[in-house]
Amino acid sequence: GDLIMQIHVAIYKWKAGSSPESIENALAKVKEVRNRVPGLLGIFVGPNTSKYGEGYTHAIVVVGEDEAALAAYRSDSLHQEAASEIDSMEDAGIGVDLTDRL
């Protein structure tokens, strides 16, 4: 049977002066949450290489088994620490949530 997945996507533009090291450190923390929360199938982070990026330079994609896995991801203390760091650096961000089958 098909595997139903919950998918969260976030894309970011950064404030002038945000250091690449700080951005990478925050994104690395997000990725580490994968090892802390049951039900997460994958967390992918990195630079946006699309020519259609409109200035959004980095993305996060989180794939979970269900809504509960994404809720646990959002409430995880390491995610919250990373989200606080990202909030302090982001100039703009867009979030997208969707459900699809593998």
C-alpha positions as CSV (number, residue, x, y, z in Angstrom):
1,G,0.0,0.0,0.0
2,D,0.9,3.6,-0.4
3,L,2.8,5.3,2.4
4,I,1.0,8.6,3.4
5,M,3.5,11.3,4.4
6,Q,3.2,14.7,6.0
7,I,5.7,17.1,4.4
8,H,6.8,20.5,5.8
9,V,8.9,22.9,3.6
10,A,10.4,26.2,4.8
11,I,12.4,28.7,2.7
12,Y,14.3,31.7,3.9
13,K,15.8,35.0,3.0
14,W,18.3,36.3,5.5
15,K,18.9,39.7,7.0
16,A,22.0,41.6,5.8
17,G,24.9,40.7,8.1
18,S,23.7,37.2,8.9
19,S,26.9,35.1,8.8
20,P,27.0,31.9,6.7
21,E,28.4,30.1,9.8
22,S,25.4,31.1,11.9
23,I,23.0,30.0,9.2
24,E,24.7,26.7,8.7
25,N,24.8,26.1,12.5
26,A,21.1,26.7,12.8
27,L,20.3,24.5,9.9
28,A,22.5,21.7,11.3
29,K,20.5,21.8,14.5
30,V,17.3,21.4,12.6
31,K,18.8,18.4,10.8
32,E,19.9,16.8,14.1
33,V,16.2,16.7,15.2
34,R,15.8,13.8,12.9
35,N,17.6,11.6,15.4
36,R,15.5,12.8,18.3
37,V,11.9,12.5,17.1
38,P,10.3,9.2,16.3
39,G,8.2,9.1,13.1
40,L,10.4,11.5,11.1
41,L,11.4,9.9,7.8
42,G,13.8,12.6,6.8
43,I,15.0,16.2,7.3
44,F,16.8,17.9,4.4
45,V,18.5,21.3,4.7
46,G,20.7,23.3,2.4
47,P,21.2,26.1,0.0
48,N,18.5,26.8,-2.7
49,T,20.1,26.3,-6.1
50,S,17.1,27.1,-8.2
51,K,17.3,30.0,-10.5
52,Y,13.7,30.8,-9.5
53,G,14.6,31.3,-5.9
54,E,13.6,35.0,-5.7
55,G,16.2,35.7,-3.1
56,Y,15.2,32.7,-0.9
57,T,18.6,31.2,-0.3
58,H,18.0,28.2,2.0
59,A,15.4,25.5,2.5
60,I,14.3,22.9,5.0
61,V,12.2,19.9,4.1
62,V,10.8,17.7,6.8
63,V,9.0,14.4,6.0
64,G,7.0,12.7,8.7
65,E,4.8,9.6,9.0
66,D,1.9,11.7,10.3
67,E,0.9,15.0,11.8
68,A,2.0,13.8,15.3
69,A,5.6,13.4,14.0
70,L,5.6,17.0,12.6
71,A,4.1,18.3,15.9
72,A,6.8,16.5,17.9
73,Y,9.4,18.0,15.5
74,R,8.0,21.5,16.1
75,S,7.9,21.0,19.9
76,D,11.4,19.5,20.2
77,S,13.7,21.6,22.3
78,L,16.6,21.6,19.8
79,H,14.2,22.6,17.0
80,Q,12.9,25.4,19.1
81,E,16.5,26.6,19.8
82,A,17.2,26.5,16.0
83,A,13.9,28.2,15.2
84,S,14.8,31.0,17.6
85,E,18.2,31.5,15.9
86,I,16.6,31.4,12.4
87,D,13.9,33.9,13.5
88,S,16.7,36.3,14.6
89,M,18.4,36.1,11.2
90,E,15.5,35.7,8.7
91,D,14.4,38.7,6.6
92,A,11.5,36.6,5.2
93,G,10.3,33.0,5.4
94,I,7.6,30.9,3.8
95,G,6.2,27.7,5.2
96,V,4.3,25.0,3.2
97,D,2.7,21.9,4.6
98,L,1.2,19.1,2.5
99,T,0.2,15.5,2.5
100,D,1.1,13.1,-0.2
101,R,1.7,9.4,-0.9
102,L,4.9,7.7,-1.7
